[in-house]
Amino acid sequence: MQASDMRCALGRAYKVYKAGKYSLEYMVCGGDGPQPLVMIHSLEYPGWPPHDFCEQAEASGFQVIAVRRPGFGKNPILPDMKEQADLIADFLLTKGFKDAIIVMSGTSCPIGYKLAKKQDLAIRNSIFVNCCFNYDQIAQFQPDWYGKAIQQTLQSVAGARLSLMALKSSWGIFGRTWVHETALAKSQGDISFLRENPQLVSEAIENLLARLDVHTFHAEIASSVATDPSLTDRYFEGVPALVMSGSETTATWKQGVESEAARLGLPAVTYLPSGDFLAVYQSHREFFAALQNHV
């Protein structure tokens, strides 16, 4: 195991954790002592938390440990969610982050399904944000071209290759933020986050494009959008967990996720007022208030 210091766009230090031929990058905000809060990113934002999120975390009694996963940044690809869960578990145990709250967002949520059941981690609580579980969400992806790209990705690795080629072409032709601003357009909060944090967003997109390959892209989409047979009824019964979602989403999404939460033995969904994909960072005050009320 090795660790080396690097710097983000805002000058904050982060490290590389290596285990065999795989690695992840991580940033620690705040000193030792407070409750560890581990942030695991989704496909669309493999970036670091903004300053105001970390400041609010410290004021609320949390130490933030943000993780950049395999297949993003300089980390070798590992397009298997179970193996990613094992790597993250190894990282948490090695670094002594026991009794942590783990926050998964979007395409990282399937990793959380597995981490939540690892008793040796003694996880205080698992927070699933913008997670559809087994709700069929294909109709929610807008605009139409983006929804078709997701559908094509689900069909096969070859379909994922065509979709990824189209997305990379769009990044090259229209600029790096165009895909994000188009795909996240239904949420004014998400758009505000993109525009108010240009350095972090630019760095996140750079770390998305740096290594994103067809196998990682297919695994991220397929594991989070396709039906997961492991999510049987009452799967989370007895597991400390919360479900959060941005309020700037569709009524059908809310109904679908609420139904899945009930089926899986999870508490009622907590809605954050601003944002959708990026609601945790955009509504950070309300996010920490919810944590303090429920954890």
C-alpha positions as CSV (number, residue, x, y, z in Angstrom):
1,M,0.0,0.0,0.0
2,Q,1.4,3.4,-0.9
3,A,0.1,7.0,-0.7
4,S,1.4,10.1,-2.5
5,D,0.3,13.7,-2.3
6,M,-1.3,15.5,-5.2
7,R,-3.2,18.8,-5.5
8,C,-6.7,19.6,-6.8
9,A,-7.7,22.6,-8.8
10,L,-8.3,24.6,-5.6
11,G,-4.9,23.6,-4.2
12,R,-6.2,21.0,-1.7
13,A,-4.1,17.9,-1.1
14,Y,-5.3,14.4,-2.1
15,K,-3.6,11.1,-2.1
16,V,-3.5,7.8,-4.1
17,Y,-4.3,4.6,-2.3
18,K,-2.9,1.5,-4.1
19,A,-3.9,-2.1,-3.5
20,G,-2.2,-4.5,-5.9
21,K,-2.7,-3.2,-9.5
22,Y,-5.7,-1.1,-8.6
23,S,-6.0,2.3,-6.9
24,L,-8.3,5.0,-5.8
25,E,-7.7,8.7,-5.0
26,Y,-9.0,10.3,-1.8
27,M,-9.2,13.7,-0.1
28,V,-9.6,14.2,3.6
29,C,-11.2,17.5,4.7
30,G,-11.1,18.2,8.4
31,G,-9.0,16.8,11.3
32,D,-9.3,13.5,13.1
33,G,-12.0,13.1,15.7
34,P,-15.3,14.0,14.0
35,Q,-17.6,11.4,12.4
36,P,-16.1,10.1,9.2
37,L,-18.3,10.9,6.2
38,V,-17.2,9.0,3.1
39,M,-18.3,10.4,-0.3
40,I,-18.4,8.0,-3.3
41,H,-19.0,9.8,-6.6
42,S,-21.3,9.0,-9.6
43,L,-20.2,8.8,-13.2
44,E,-21.2,12.4,-14.1
45,Y,-19.2,14.1,-11.3
46,P,-15.9,12.3,-10.4
47,G,-14.8,15.5,-8.7
48,W,-14.0,16.8,-5.2
49,P,-16.5,18.5,-2.8
50,P,-16.6,22.3,-2.8
51,H,-15.2,24.3,0.0
52,D,-18.6,25.3,1.4
53,F,-19.6,21.6,1.7
54,C,-16.5,20.8,3.7
55,E,-16.9,23.8,5.9
56,Q,-20.5,22.9,6.6
57,A,-19.4,19.3,7.3
58,E,-16.9,20.4,9.9
59,A,-19.4,22.7,11.5
60,S,-21.8,19.8,11.7
61,G,-19.3,17.4,13.3
62,F,-18.1,15.4,10.2
63,Q,-14.8,14.7,8.6
64,V,-15.2,14.3,4.9
65,I,-13.3,11.6,3.0
66,A,-14.0,12.0,-0.7
67,V,-13.1,9.0,-2.9
68,R,-12.4,9.0,-6.7
69,R,-13.0,5.5,-7.9
70,P,-11.2,3.2,-10.4
71,G,-11.7,4.1,-14.0
72,F,-11.6,7.8,-13.3
73,G,-8.6,10.2,-13.0
74,K,-5.4,8.3,-13.0
75,N,-6.9,5.1,-11.5
76,P,-6.7,2.0,-13.6
77,I,-10.1,0.6,-14.7
78,L,-12.0,-1.9,-12.6
79,P,-15.4,-2.3,-14.3
80,D,-16.9,-4.6,-11.6
81,M,-18.9,-3.1,-8.8
82,K,-18.3,-6.0,-6.4
83,E,-14.5,-5.6,-6.8
84,Q,-14.8,-1.9,-6.4
85,A,-16.7,-2.4,-3.2
86,D,-14.0,-4.8,-2.0
87,L,-11.3,-2.2,-2.8
88,I,-13.1,0.6,-1.0
89,A,-13.7,-1.7,2.0
90,D,-10.0,-2.5,2.1
91,F,-9.2,1.2,1.9
92,L,-11.6,2.0,4.8
93,L,-10.3,-0.8,7.0
94,T,-6.6,0.0,6.3
95,K,-7.0,3.7,7.0
96,G,-9.1,3.1,10.1
97,F,-12.3,4.7,8.9
98,K,-14.6,2.5,10.9
99,D,-18.1,3.5,12.1
100,A,-18.3,5.8,9.0
101,I,-21.3,7.2,7.2
102,I,-21.0,6.2,3.5
103,V,-22.7,8.5,0.9
104,M,-23.2,6.9,-2.5
105,S,-24.5,8.9,-5.4
106,G,-26.0,7.8,-8.7
107,T,-24.0,5.1,-10.5
108,S,-21.9,4.4,-7.3
109,C,-25.0,3.2,-5.4
110,P,-24.6,-0.5,-6.5
111,I,-21.3,-0.4,-4.6
112,G,-23.2,0.7,-1.6
113,Y,-25.6,-2.2,-1.8
114,K,-22.6,-4.4,-1.1
115,L,-20.7,-2.2,1.4
116,A,-23.9,-1.9,3.5
117,K,-23.8,-5.7,4.2
118,K,-20.1,-5.8,5.2
119,Q,-20.2,-6.3,8.9
120,D,-16.5,-5.8,9.4
121,L,-16.8,-2.2,8.3
122,A,-19.3,-1.4,11.1
123,I,-20.9,1.3,8.9
124,R,-22.9,3.8,10.9
125,N,-25.2,4.5,8.0
126,S,-25.5,4.1,4.3
127,I,-26.9,7.1,2.4
128,F,-28.2,6.4,-1.1
129,V,-28.6,9.6,-3.1
130,N,-30.2,9.9,-6.6
131,C,-30.6,6.1,-6.5
132,C,-33.3,4.3,-8.6
133,F,-32.7,0.8,-7.1
134,N,-34.8,-1.4,-9.4
135,Y,-37.1,1.3,-10.6
136,D,-37.2,1.4,-14.4
137,Q,-36.0,4.9,-15.0
138,I,-35.2,4.9,-18.7
139,A,-38.0,7.4,-19.5
140,Q,-36.5,9.9,-17.1
141,F,-33.4,10.5,-19.1
142,Q,-33.7,13.7,-21.0
143,P,-33.3,15.1,-23.7
144,D,-34.3,12.3,-26.1
145,W,-30.9,11.8,-27.6
146,Y,-29.4,11.3,-24.1
147,G,-32.1,8.7,-23.2
148,K,-31.4,6.8,-26.5
149,A,-27.7,6.8,-25.7
150,I,-28.4,5.2,-22.3
151,Q,-30.7,2.6,-23.9
152,Q,-28.1,1.8,-26.4
153,T,-25.5,1.4,-23.7
154,L,-27.7,-1.1,-21.8
155,Q,-28.0,-3.3,-24.8
156,S,-24.4,-4.4,-25.1
157,V,-20.8,-3.4,-24.8
158,A,-20.9,-2.7,-28.5
159,G,-23.8,-0.3,-27.9
160,A,-21.9,1.3,-25.1
161,R,-19.0,1.9,-27.4
162,L,-21.2,3.7,-29.9
163,S,-22.8,5.8,-27.2
164,L,-19.5,6.7,-25.7
165,M,-18.1,7.7,-29.1
166,A,-21.0,10.0,-29.6
167,L,-20.6,11.6,-26.1
168,K,-16.9,12.1,-26.6
169,S,-17.6,13.7,-30.0
170,S,-20.1,16.1,-28.4
171,W,-17.5,17.0,-25.7
172,G,-15.0,17.8,-28.5
173,I,-17.5,19.8,-30.7
174,F,-19.6,21.7,-28.3
175,G,-17.2,22.1,-25.3
176,R,-16.6,20.2,-22.1
177,T,-19.6,21.4,-20.2
178,W,-22.2,21.1,-22.9
179,V,-23.1,17.5,-22.3
180,H,-23.5,18.2,-18.5
181,E,-25.5,21.3,-19.0
182,T,-27.8,19.5,-21.5
183,A,-28.2,16.3,-19.5
184,L,-28.8,18.2,-16.2
185,A,-31.0,20.9,-17.7
186,K,-34.2,19.9,-15.8
187,S,-32.6,21.0,-12.5
188,Q,-31.8,24.7,-12.1
189,G,-29.8,23.7,-8.9
190,D,-27.5,21.4,-10.9
191,I,-26.9,24.1,-13.5
192,S,-26.2,26.6,-10.8
193,F,-23.6,24.3,-9.3
194,L,-21.9,23.8,-12.7
195,R,-21.7,27.6,-13.2
196,E,-20.7,28.5,-9.7
197,N,-17.9,26.0,-9.4
198,P,-16.1,26.2,-12.8
199,Q,-12.7,25.0,-11.5
200,L,-14.0,22.0,-9.7
201,V,-16.4,21.1,-12.6
202,S,-13.6,21.5,-15.2
203,E,-11.3,19.3,-13.1
204,A,-14.1,16.7,-12.7
205,I,-14.8,16.5,-16.4
206,E,-11.0,16.2,-17.1
207,N,-10.9,13.3,-14.7
208,L,-14.0,11.8,-16.4
209,L,-12.4,12.0,-19.8
210,A,-8.9,11.0,-18.7
211,R,-9.5,7.3,-18.5
212,L,-13.2,6.6,-19.3
213,D,-13.3,3.5,-21.5
214,V,-16.2,1.5,-22.9
215,H,-16.1,-1.2,-20.2
216,T,-16.2,1.3,-17.3
217,F,-19.0,3.3,-19.1
218,H,-21.1,0.1,-19.7
219,A,-20.6,-1.1,-16.1
220,E,-21.5,2.2,-14.6
221,I,-24.8,2.5,-16.6
222,A,-25.8,-1.2,-16.6
223,S,-25.2,-1.7,-12.8
224,S,-27.2,1.3,-11.8
225,V,-30.0,1.3,-14.4
226,A,-30.7,-2.3,-15.2
227,T,-32.5,-4.5,-12.7
228,D,-30.3,-5.9,-9.9
229,P,-31.5,-9.4,-8.9
230,S,-29.8,-9.1,-5.5
231,L,-32.2,-6.3,-4.5
232,T,-34.9,-8.7,-3.1
233,D,-37.8,-7.5,-1.0
234,R,-36.7,-6.2,2.4
235,Y,-33.0,-6.3,1.3
236,F,-32.1,-3.4,3.7
237,E,-34.3,-4.5,6.6
238,G,-32.2,-4.1,9.8
239,V,-29.5,-2.1,7.8
240,P,-29.0,1.5,8.9
241,A,-29.6,3.5,5.7
242,L,-31.3,6.6,4.3
243,V,-32.5,7.5,0.8
244,M,-32.1,11.1,-0.4
245,S,-33.1,12.7,-3.7
246,G,-33.1,16.2,-5.1
247,S,-36.6,17.7,-5.3
248,E,-35.9,19.1,-8.8
249,T,-36.8,15.9,-10.6
250,T,-40.0,14.4,-12.1
251,A,-43.1,13.2,-10.1
252,T,-42.8,9.8,-11.8
253,W,-39.1,9.5,-10.5
254,K,-40.2,10.3,-7.0
255,Q,-43.1,7.8,-7.1
256,G,-40.8,5.1,-8.5
257,V,-38.0,5.6,-5.9
258,E,-40.5,5.9,-3.0
259,S,-42.0,2.6,-4.1
260,E,-38.6,0.9,-4.2
261,A,-37.6,2.3,-0.8
262,A,-40.7,0.8,0.8
263,R,-40.2,-2.5,-1.0
264,L,-36.6,-2.8,0.2
265,G,-37.3,-1.9,3.8
266,L,-35.8,1.6,3.7
267,P,-37.2,4.7,5.4
268,A,-39.2,7.4,3.5
269,V,-37.2,9.4,1.0
270,T,-35.7,12.7,2.2
271,Y,-35.9,15.4,-0.5
272,L,-33.3,18.1,-0.8
273,P,-34.6,21.5,-2.1
274,S,-32.1,22.4,-4.8
275,G,-30.5,20.1,-7.4
276,D,-31.0,16.6,-8.7
277,F,-27.8,14.8,-9.7
278,L,-25.7,17.2,-7.6
279,A,-28.3,17.9,-4.8
280,V,-26.0,16.9,-2.0
281,Y,-23.5,19.6,-2.8
282,Q,-26.0,22.1,-4.0
283,S,-28.2,21.7,-0.9
284,H,-25.4,21.0,1.6
285,R,-27.0,22.7,4.6
286,E,-30.2,20.7,4.3
287,F,-28.1,17.5,3.6
288,F,-26.3,17.9,6.9
289,A,-29.4,18.9,8.8
290,A,-31.0,15.6,7.6
291,L,-28.0,13.6,8.7
292,Q,-28.0,15.1,12.1
293,N,-31.8,14.4,12.4
294,H,-31.6,10.8,11.3
295,V,-28.2,9.4,12.1
